[in-house]
Amino acid sequence: MNRCECPNEELLGCLANHAAFAARTFLTRQLALNGIDMTIEQFKVMVVLWQEKRATQQSIADFVGKDKTSVTRLIAGLEKRSLIERATDCQDKRCNLVTLTPQGVALEKPTMEVVFQANQSLRRNFDSEELATTLRVLKQMCLILNYPTNLPKESV
């Protein structure tokens, strides 16, 4: 069985997981080929900071879907590379605020360009109707799986 095969082709979770793994591998490779040394997990942290400019470690953990310990390790790696800085929040000493350094800010444009090009490269393999349907189904799947209480009882 290869990486894209599931025991039953109708298992949406299995196929979605394989597609996500393949997408992560593809994007990691594209970043590396363009001289950007960043894992997908680190990329997610940086996206939060590129959008918000500063964030608590907890809000970053919530966004990337990782526990606080994993995010602490990710942040430490980015801090070691001088892409971000951590400081105790003046308002709440229990919180760490994470902000971008100038190097972290400068990395946004080239990184997002690689992500955009990788996305465009993938999209070229689908016609517009297939792509629209796929995106709609995946969004609906995320909603259903993240909020199962909205489903009828017999569906859960």
Secondary structure, DSSP 8 states (H G I E B T S, - for coil): --TT--SSTT-HHHHHHHHHHHHHHHHHHHHHHTT----HHHHHHHHHHHHHSEEEHHHHHHHHT--HHHHHHHHHHHHHTTSEEEEE-SS-TT-EEEEE-HHHHHTHHHHHHHHHHHHHHHHTTS-HHHHHHHHHHHHHHHHHHH-GGGS-GGG-
